[in-house]
Amino acid sequence: MTGGFGDGDEETLDDALIALHDPARRALLYSLADDSTVPVDPDAVLDDGEGPPSFDEISLRHRHLPKLEAAGLASYVEDDEVVERTERFEELRPLVESLREYECGDDGR
């Protein structure tokens, strides 16, 4: 496979496409397209100790962030409570931007 996606590693591209499948992950990537780091609400990522964690907290922490990291598209910096875009994200930026334009319209919002 050849093209604008780095070294053409099909498995890595497949991982990225799987990561892009979910609307919550796409929304996070759309934010990363605008800013190199995106703050993550600590209550959305970590249990605040007041009752059981919500489904969204668990889903973000154990499903969405790991998939984005496995695909190499984002990196979660727990100490700073931010998600950062990666070099791999930059390689796939045209794909992310195209999806955002298709899904959100010309203004990307």
Number of C-alpha atoms within 10 A of each C-alpha: 7 9 7 9 18 14 11 12 11 12 10 17 17 12 17 22 14 13 24 21 10 11 11 14 18 19 15 18 26 20 17 21 19 9 12 13 19 18 14 18 11 14 13 17 20 17 15 11 8 6 7 10 16 13 10 14 18 16 16 18 16 12 13 19 21 17 19 25 19 15 22 19 25 24 18 20 13 12 6 10 16 17 23 19 24 17 12 17 21 15 15 17 18 14 16 21 15 14 16 20 15 11 13 12 11 10 7 13 11
